[in-house]
C-alpha cells in the first residue's frame, strides 16, 4: 500500500517554526516580494541573507515533532513518500527516507549563477562575499517566487499512484502545489489536517486539528491496514 504525505509549514509549527500565513506567519505584514524573489536578492542581498540566516538558525534549534516521527515510522509497514513545501530538514531528521523538497532546502547554499552548484550550509550563516566555486555569491538553495518548483514530475507520479494520501499543514494557497491534491484520484482515503482551511478540496476529509494530535493516530491506523481495507 503506497502512502504519500504532502506537507506544508503547519507540520513544523509545533516544532517552533513559524508558518507563512495567518497570525504570527512570516508573510504577516511583510511583502514576500521583498524577501523571496531574485529581484529582492539583487536589490538588497544582505536583507535577504539575514532573513534566511535567521530561519536556518531556527531550523537548527528545532527538533522533529510527533507528526514528523509518525510519518517516518510508517515506513516500517508501507512505502511512504513525503512531498514537502518545507525547506527545513525535520522529515529527514525524523527518519523519512523519500522526501521531495519542491521549494528547496534551507540547509544548502548554491551559486547565485549556477543552480546546480550546491554546498552544505548546516552550521553557519551565508555572508556577503561567500563565493561558490564559480566565483558567484552564495545564496540559499530555496525556491523564490518566479523560480521553478522542483520535482514536479516525481511528485505527481507519487501522488497519482498513492493508495492513501495525507495532506498536513498547508493552506493550499501556492501554485502549482495547491493543484496537486486533485491528482490523488487512486487514493482510497484522502485526508487533510489543518486547524484552518479556506476550502477543503473535493473528495477529502478535513480534520480540523493540529499535526501532533492528528497525524499519529492516522499513521497508526494505516500501519495496521492492508490495501483491501
Ligand atoms: P501557510 O503558512 O500558507 O499555511 C500553513 C497551514 O498550516 C495553515 O493552513 C494553518 O492552518 C496550518 N497549521 C498551522 N499550525 C498547524 C499545526 N500545528 N498543525 C497542522 N497545521 C497547522 O504554509 P504553506 O501552505 O506551507 O513558499 O505555504 C506554502 C508556501 O508559501 C511555502 O512553501 C512558502 C510560502 O510562500 C516559498 O517560500 C516558495
Boltz pocket constraint, residues with backbone or C-beta under 6 A from the ligand:
constraints:
  - pocket:
      binder: B
      contacts: [[A, 7], [A, 8], [A, 9], [A, 10], [A, 11], [A, 13], [A, 14], [A, 19], [A, 20], [A, 21], [A, 22], [A, 25], [A, 32], [A, 36], [A, 85], [A, 86], [A, 103], [A, 143], [A, 144], [A, 145], [A, 168], [A, 169], [A, 170], [A, 171], [A, 172], [A, 173], [A, 174], [A, 193], [A, 194], [A, 195], [A, 196], [A, 197], [A, 209], [A, 210], [A, 211], [A, 212]]
      max_distance: 6.0
